[in-house]
């Protein structure tokens, strides 16, 4: 994932979570937190897939 997109999505999620905390809407803060963890998880999966492709191109297996 592009670092700019990663940080932009993460900032959006954290901002939504903070907005939910400030306004007292607990559901909004939970959705923001879950979305932030989702963004981090997808980034980790894409990073792992890129590393796997590099190993596959080199003809190596882990």
Secondary structure per residue as TSV (DSSP state, phi and psi in degrees):
chain	resnum	aa	ss	phi	psi
A	1	X	-	360.0	139.9
A	2	X	-	-60.8	132.3
A	3	X	H	-59.4	-33.5
A	4	X	H	-66.3	-43.9
A	5	X	H	-65.4	-39.8
A	6	X	H	-60.4	-52.2
A	7	X	H	-69.3	-32.0
A	8	X	H	-66.8	-45.5
A	9	X	H	-65.5	-41.1
A	10	X	H	-65.2	-40.3
A	11	X	H	-64.6	-40.7
A	12	X	H	-61.8	-44.2
A	13	X	H	-65.8	-44.0
A	14	X	H	-66.4	-39.3
A	15	X	H	-62.4	-39.9
A	16	X	H	-65.5	-39.0
A	17	X	H	-64.4	-44.6
A	18	X	H	-64.6	-40.6
A	19	X	H	-59.4	-41.7
A	20	X	H	-64.2	-37.5
A	21	X	H	-69.1	-40.5
A	22	X	H	-68.0	-41.9
A	23	X	H	-82.8	-11.0
A	24	X	T	84.3	15.2
A	25	X	-	-93.0	101.2
A	26	X	H	-66.2	-35.8
A	27	X	H	-62.3	-38.5
A	28	X	H	-66.5	-39.4
A	29	X	H	-68.4	-36.3
A	30	X	H	-68.2	-41.0
A	31	X	H	-63.3	-41.2
A	32	X	H	-62.5	-41.7
A	33	X	H	-66.9	-44.1
A	34	X	H	-65.1	-39.7
A	35	X	H	-65.1	-39.3
A	36	X	H	-63.2	-43.2
A	37	X	H	-66.0	-33.0
A	38	X	H	-65.1	-41.5
A	39	X	H	-62.8	-43.9
A	40	X	H	-65.0	-39.7
A	41	X	H	-65.5	-43.2
A	42	X	H	-64.5	-38.5
A	43	X	H	-62.4	-42.9
A	44	X	H	-64.1	-41.1
A	45	X	H	-65.0	-41.0
A	46	X	H	-67.0	-37.4
A	47	X	H	-64.8	-42.3
A	48	X	H	-65.1	-39.1
A	49	X	H	-64.8	-39.8
A	50	X	H	-63.1	-41.9
A	51	X	H	-65.4	-39.0
A	52	X	H	-63.2	-41.1
A	53	X	H	-63.9	-37.0
A	54	X	H	-64.3	-40.8
A	55	X	H	-66.8	-39.4
A	56	X	H	-66.3	-37.5
A	57	X	H	-68.2	-33.9
A	58	X	H	-80.6	-9.0
A	59	X	T	82.1	18.6
A	60	X	-	-105.6	154.5
A	61	X	-	-127.1	149.5
A	62	X	-	-89.7	360.0
